[in-house]
């Protein structure tokens, strides 16, 4: 594998992909729990989510590179930062991912709204276009929302509420307000991943004028915020299980709780920015397994 291929794979940030599909996985499990699972929806939703995540990663690489945010960045080098991939090449890569996301997303919407009214098609088309724009506008443009502390909100909205509840609706063709609880759990844990990322980059972000929430509230408060995100995520899923209780298997998601709390406890002790990096991947993987544990517990409870 040559150096340019490695740089492109690095820009795609493959380690973020398990986190990205956590919402699709849980939304599909929830649909199966309610008797509405569709394999075509699962495959198309997973593909669309992966394309959107890679698009976001490439756009983030390009946007931060253009603004000079990555010049003193902690962690692995970015593609634009390395100089091996030009800005023009990165734009081409971003354009390809936009096309792939559009093709996959439109196929998903057409399949997932089949037999429903046209309003659902319009709503999901708007949401789909919004997801693409949000993936690009995190760091690209004159007023990227990632530079004014709104990243946490958008991650919660897209990875949590829309990612989980939207997938659930495309499977089942109906919506239930209790679905917002596990949706919020994935959203909160996804924000936790972003928060660790921003804790790692706090100093360089501040120097570059990237005012993330961590920069706004400071490192110590951001560490407390991390713990709060975990606690609230567990409470939301606990409430959902309580409202839909069938069997003890539905508490399976709690086996992942120690991983999150140990992660948070160790983060509290960190004093150097580079030390946050390993916990970023661990938290993302824990979120992935949380979605599987919660969903699998629901399915096992049906046969108990």
PyMOL commands that set and color helices and strands:
alter all, ss='L'
color gray80, all
select helices_A, chain A and resi 3-12+14-33+39-67+79-82+87-112+118-137+145-147+151-172+179-200+202-208+213-217+219-243+248-268+273-302
alter helices_A, ss='H'
color red, helices_A
deselect
rebuild
show_as cartoon
